[in-house]
Amino acid sequence: MADIAANLRAVQERVRDAALRSSRDPDEVELLVVTKTWPVPIVEEVIAAGATILGENKLQEASEKIPQLPRADLHWHFIGHLQRNKARKALELFGTLHSLDSMRLARHVDRIAGELECRPVVYLQVNAAGEASKSGFSEEELLEGLAELMALNHLQVRGLMAIPPAVETPAQARASFQALRDLRDRCEAVSGVSLPGLSMGMSHDYEVAIEEGATIVRVGSSIFGPRQPMV
Ligand SMILES: *Cc1c(COP(=O)(O)O)cnc(C)c1O
């Protein structure tokens, strides 16, 4: 069994060290603990150890788990691909969505958020490499759509998110993180809006992501151990 509390502490320390190493304020970097596939008693363990920002990637699984963990101090973030017909369910469960991946979805989520009278925090998912297996805005779509996106009143657009292509080494991942940060800077320059958030970095590369400007890293297996299917 993984020692979840010790692992969480170790990751928190590495997050902090990576921030300090790159002359950043450690308070600028949030740790999103990815609880997908882990059953409620395990999630309770990481909460007891101090985790407050938790992430799930499947609505079915989340709708079973989240109601069993009714605590006001928890922040649930959705990190999976969102289908439009599930937007209402997602907004009922999650205050933050990391995976707004098209204009169509953004308009729809905005409309549903209006109906539910909520204002979710959202990240725009970018698929700069154009990988067929992943969804997300291309750079062109993002730059073209930005003015409309920022005008969607029920969305709090926090920034950009990416799941970079699998690479061999953290050093190779660095280029993807730099590219996302550069794209964010260009978005800010062309539109004059502020997009402070960069959701990037997972277990194998979160420290590099922080060195390149991540404001929230999404970490699962470094805390829980390798994922296993839910029983
Ligand atoms: C599963 C997942 C993570 C966490 O991955 P680990 O390698 O276990 O840290 C992060 N982001 C997304 C979008 C995921 O689906």
The ligand as an ORCA input file, in Angstrom:
! r2SCAN-3c Opt
* xyz 0 1
  C      -4.847     11.204    -15.122
  C      -4.575     12.618    -15.447
  C      -3.572     13.333    -14.765
  C      -2.691     12.718    -13.685
  O      -1.806     11.805    -14.228
  P      -0.602     11.148    -13.341
  O       0.390     10.759    -14.356
  O      -1.212     10.001    -12.619
  O      -0.128     12.191    -12.419
  C      -3.390     14.655    -15.093
  N      -4.136     15.262    -16.044
  C      -5.103     14.621    -16.713
  C      -5.877     15.350    -17.750
  C      -5.355     13.276    -16.446
  O      -6.315     12.644    -17.126
*
